[in-house]
Amino acid sequence: MKKKVLALSLCVSMCAAMLTGCGSGQTEAAETEAVATEEVAQEETEVAAEEVEEVAATTADFSGEELSILVSAGWMDNRYDATLARFEETYGVTVDLQTIPADQYSDILQSKLDTGTCADVFWIQSNPFAIASTIVDPEKYCIDFTGAEWENVMPESRKASCTYEDKLYGLQIWHNSPEYVMLYNKTLFEEMGLSVPKTYSEMLDTCGKIAAEGIVPWFVPGADGWQHQLSFFQIGGVYEEAQPGLYDALNTNKATFADNEKMIEVLTQFKELSDQGYFGEDWIGTDSTNMSNEFGDRNCAMAMANSSYIKQIKEDTGTEDEFGLFLLPLGDNTYFPTNPAGPTMFGYNGSEHPELVKEFFRFICSVESLQEILDNSPAYTNLDVNISGLEQNWLYEEEEFMGSLDPSKIGTAVLQSGTKYTNDYWMDFGADMVSFCQGQMEANDVLKNMDTNRAEAAKVAGDTAWK
């Protein structure tokens, strides 16, 4: 195997944002229904899938070439290992995988784009606004894949995060599970006579009872730098409900984060839980490395996680406990975190091997590669793609949770994907949340900083609404 995996530990400060893994959750039945409503697109997808397989089977002479990939930690992981190795073997090439720590990735990517030294393939955390704000000039930096055989492998909702001015630049292969909702130990709750909290008041009470038993109520890995702010952004529907039209107003610079009463309420509630010690004794200094074992050992009762993390807990620990899912009730939220965004790969327009890059994208979109990526995933149970022949592995817990939701509360995008320039400052917002919890700044100052950062990004993007 010729693949080189290079973990770069460069000390570069983070100025922009990332967010791992995100996609809207659906049950298998809901997924089937969504595909059925797009019969024409599905027919095109099946044809495209055949074309992908046919082209991928035709091995061009790339022997001896090297394909470099720049990616943030966590976006590829070992689920791509077998596929990358097979790509190397199939074409006689070497894959140079450059994995960057999440808190350094954005700066490093921007530097490489600015200096013309970017890898052949690079990734960003994309959403319908991200190409304009993160890449800024996709025509300069990105290979145009418009009309590619694999285009319709992606559902329309995901293509929106891969296109700019009607041109296709990216490929988003992500899952369709409930993402970053509250995961809890159902067996433990039953033994303690606890019900799933549906309001913040109930959440506070539940945390108090769990803490009294010497168990961390809500495991929050603050040291990761990107996870704790999920509790603020994943409940975008509650902000839109409190102020109808908020998303549109934020996107046209007619509203601000600052002085938003519901947002201040949510931040205040988060700090109260922190002050009570319900996130753990040192949540700010704790990372997620051992989270599955914390669940397995019953050292914690709840955490924000992807629904498929249940699979990982059971595989890592062998626990016989059962787990379930519920909506995060901060701000008395009742909305599902719909999110068609996710890590997305792009081809670098300055690559010395553009045809190899295009072949790599085709190779990834074959049924064999997609099945391989899914089957080698430590957590994900499905991929959100339109392609025949792929065997999904939905969990019962995922289907049970989705079946319990109010359909009218599904559809509002999470705040970071539904509003412009917000996700770009994910890490900055997280750092400000920590400062707020430590008493170093006020809740409204956290929101004011987001407004300032969004305005700067809008200026760079030439957004006329901010002029």
Secondary structure, DSSP 8 states (H G I E B T S, - for coil): ---EEEE--------S-----------HHHHHHHHHTTHHHHHHHHHHHHHHHHHHHS--S-TT-EEEEEEETTSSGGGGHHHHHHHHHHHT-EEEEEEE-HHHHHHHHHHHHHHT---SEEEEEE-TTHIIIIIS-HHHHB---TT-TTGGGS-HHHHTTTEETTEE-EE-----S--SEEEEEHHHHHHHT-----SHHHHHHHHHHHHTTT-EEEE--GGGSSSTTHHHHTTHHHHHHHSTTHHHHHHTTS--STT-HHHHHHHHHHHHHHHTTTT-TTGGG--STTHHHHHHTTSEEEEEE-TTHHHHHHHHH-----EEEE---GGG-----B---EEEEEEBTT-S-HHHHHHHHHHHTSHHHHHHHHHT-SS--------TT------HHHHHHHHTS-GGGS--B-HHHHSTTSGGGHHHHHHHHHHHHTTSS-HHHHHHHHHHHHHHHHHHHT-GGG-
